[in-house]
């Protein structure tokens, strides 16, 4: 194995380089979309929210960082309890994202990134594969009838992936979402 001091120096240089690249990352566009969880029915699948995101998103090579946010703070505790129960019970056999108990009072539900933001939003709503880890909102949040903001920023497809991941991690660290995990998947 290489000398640990040499590895530390290389790691520090990598972090300095990444930090410099993060400062150069700039979104090409940003947009917020609001929906109410009462719209999330299992049959038929609602299309209004996804259609609005699809009309905005330019999925030819763009990359995205996004978050879901509960608009009314009075809905946070109930959302936490409902999600906790759905995850514990593995409701409908779905794969539920990690529950961050230390952030149970966070307005922010989830922070993520994707190259296909419409598909990823669809999965978070609960309309994707059972084994894909996501929020699965249709399976636990429908009866809460809470307003949720979906905020999305697009970036050029040629953005440095390490810098974009570092930026996503920074957004996650700043917002401290109730669900999901920090870092590359």
Secondary structure as GFF3:
##gff-version 3
##sequence-region A 1 185
A	DSSP	alpha_helix	4	24	.	.	.	ID=ss1
A	DSSP	beta_strand	29	36	.	.	.	ID=ss2
A	DSSP	three_ten_helix	37	39	.	.	.	ID=ss3
A	DSSP	alpha_helix	48	56	.	.	.	ID=ss4
A	DSSP	beta_strand	63	70	.	.	.	ID=ss5
A	DSSP	three_ten_helix	73	75	.	.	.	ID=ss6
A	DSSP	alpha_helix	76	89	.	.	.	ID=ss7
A	DSSP	three_ten_helix	91	93	.	.	.	ID=ss8
A	DSSP	three_ten_helix	101	103	.	.	.	ID=ss9
A	DSSP	beta_strand	108	114	.	.	.	ID=ss10
A	DSSP	alpha_helix	117	125	.	.	.	ID=ss11
A	DSSP	three_ten_helix	137	139	.	.	.	ID=ss12
A	DSSP	three_ten_helix	142	144	.	.	.	ID=ss13
A	DSSP	beta_strand	147	155	.	.	.	ID=ss14
A	DSSP	alpha_helix	161	175	.	.	.	ID=ss15
###
